[in-house]
Structures are given as structure tokens and as C-alpha cells.
Amino acid sequence: MLHARLSTLKRLFVEDRRKAHLSHIYPTIGVEKFQASEEDLLIATYPKAGTTWTQEVVDSILNEGDVEKCKRAPTQVRMPFLEMTAPDGSSSGLEVMDPPRVIKTHLPIQLVPRSFWDVIYMARNPKDTVVSYYHFDRMHLYQPEPTVHYSICLVLCKMGILGWGSWYDHVKGYWKERHNKKILYILYEDMKEDPVREVTRIAQFLKRQLSKSTIEHIVQMTAFSAMRENPMANYSTIPDTIFDRTASEFMRKGEVGDWKNHFSAGEDAAFEEHYRKIMSDCPIPIRFTI
Ligand SMILES: Nc1ncnc2c1ncn2[C@@H]1O[C@H](COP(=O)(O)OS(=O)(=O)O)[C@@H](OP(=O)(O)O)[C@H]1O
């Protein structure tokens, strides 16, 4: 009897999480009609690809490396999430913000409101993305059931049914449009390898002339170790009722190649075969190690 009750409760809890998850996946009514200003900037990523890092770099560039200005509010307040609707129906707060705005999205390019023009897209290799996604599902109490094993996450990625759709379609969609729209396409692995070079590219895209020492300062401010300790950049303002930090941290490892600690040789070989086949028509120079 007790067992039956517990499993009903668990089923209801899981259902609730799934419903909440769907509200994150599907853009809320009105997103496609959102009117961006010419001054707005969109930061687009597949989830767990380095969104928060890119946001912090962009905000630091726009504020010329002024630490205090960048600490004016948490990430999600400074740079709202376009399609975000919380389970209680509240939205990102974007509608009450005046341009110029820096806005985050995980939407695939075909769902991005047409009025956006300037976009910075960051892609991360899918193996590390999936591992990060798996740990995020464990900590985020409104993501699907956390007992999903990372190997199942990997299969879901291959099938294209993780939240926000197929990783392949996502990265390819922005890549193919990068010359039609004004899209700066950056890679997580490149940014880890040479952050000075990549931060300089982003500053040039934003038409900001910054000195070498300011760029170097921004690189330090936005390093994983610095952001992990920064309450305005590490999502520590999200309540424990949403992020269960006993399961995982948002700022978890911030590395390239953590997938090696998760994938068996067999899983890796199967994934590689699939990856090579699906990516053969789109030569994005994504690396799995640096
Ligand atoms: N500064 C910096 N340097 C390197 N890596 C960083 C940085 N900031 C965040 N991260 C890592 O990015 C992962 C979270 O991705 P997102 O910010 O895209 O998450 S979200 O989609 O917005 O929820 C997550 O990756 P994992 O550590 O592999 O889980 C974060 O740790």
C-alpha cells in the first residue's frame, strides 16, 4: 500500500517536472512576434554550450571591464532569457526593458524572431554538452527526471529529442545562416584554448575598441574560477527549490574533455560514427579535445 502510494507520488512529481520542462522547450505565445530593436544583441546557444560565459564576456566588453558595473544584477536580470516562462507563468522580464538589450536564447535559428539581426552564437562539442546537460538535469528540479543516465542523454541527443531540439540542427542552422544574418560564430573549445584571441573577436564584432590590458582583464574576470565565485554570474541567486546544489553545481567543471570521464569506449565509437555521418555536410571545426 505504502509502496503504491509512493510510486503514485513519484509519477505525479515526474509528470509535473515534464510539464514544466515542456514550458521551457516551447516558446511562449508571442515570442515569434517579439520586436527586436536594431541595437539589441542576441546570444544564442544550444543549452549547456557556454551561454553564461558568453553573456559575461559580452557584458564585460560593453562595460569596458568595469567589475562593479557587471555586478549590478544577476546574469538572468542583466541579460534576460527570451523564451523563458517560469512554471508560475512569470516571464523573463524582457518586456519591461528598453533597448539596447542583450538577450539570451536557446531557440534554433528558424524560431528566432526575424527582427533580430546581431547574433553571437556559441557552439560546444556535443559530448561535453551532453555531459553538462545530464548534470544540469540532475540539479534542476524543473528539468526531466534526474535519474536519466548520461548514456540515455547521449541517445536522446542522437535522436534530437533533448530540450530545444536536435543539437545537430541547432549548430548547423546558425552555421549555414552566419553570412546572411550578422552572426559571430564562436566555439567553446577555441575560447578555452585562447580566450584573449576570442574575446578580441567578440569585442571587434561589438565594435568596441579595447586596450590589450582591458581585454586581458576581461579574460581574468570571466575565467571559470572567477565566475564560479561571483554571485552575480554563478546563478547562486536561483533558489534551492529550483537548483538542487547537492546534486550538482551550475558552475560544475568548465572543461573541455570531461566526456572522457563519462563515455565508455563503445559509447564513444558509436557516437563518433553517428557524428561523422550527420556532420559530413557541414564542416564546423568543432574539437573534442584541445
Ligand atoms: N567561464 C567559464 N569558462 C568555462 N566554462 C564555463 C564558464 N562559465 C560557465 N561554464 C560552463 O558552461 C556550462 C553551462 O552552460 P550554459 O551557461 O550554456 O548553461 S545554460 O544553458 O545557460 O543553462 C557548464 O559546463 P560544465 O561545467 O561542463 O557542466 C559551466 O561550468
The ligand as a Gaussian input file, in Angstrom:
#p B3LYP/6-31G(d) Opt

LIG

0 1
 N       33.837000      30.983000     -17.513000
 C       33.581000      29.752000     -17.923000
 N       34.552000      29.010000     -18.514000
 C       34.311000      27.761000     -18.925000
 N       33.113000      27.120000     -18.784000
 C       32.129000      27.822000     -18.193000
 C       32.290000      29.145000     -17.742000
 N       31.121000      29.563000     -17.200000
 C       30.272000      28.531000     -17.308000
 N       30.869000      27.470000     -17.891000
 C       30.307000      26.132000     -18.140000
 O       29.269000      26.190000     -19.106000
 C       28.310000      25.163000     -18.807000
 C       26.955000      25.796000     -18.588000
 O       26.484000      26.135000     -19.868000
 P       25.421000      27.291000     -20.133000
 O       25.856000      28.525000     -19.473000
 O       25.212000      27.285000     -21.601000
 O       24.132000      26.719000     -19.393000
 S       22.612000      27.153000     -19.703000
 O       22.224000      26.504000     -20.959000
 O       22.545000      28.608000     -19.794000
 O       21.848000      26.607000     -18.545000
 C       28.824000      24.423000     -17.582000
 O       29.649000      23.385000     -18.076000
 P       30.043000      22.066000     -17.237000
 O       30.953000      22.511000     -16.154000
 O       30.742000      21.179000     -18.223000
 O       28.764000      21.464000     -16.753000
 C       29.628000      25.534000     -16.910000
 O       30.556000      25.093000     -15.972000

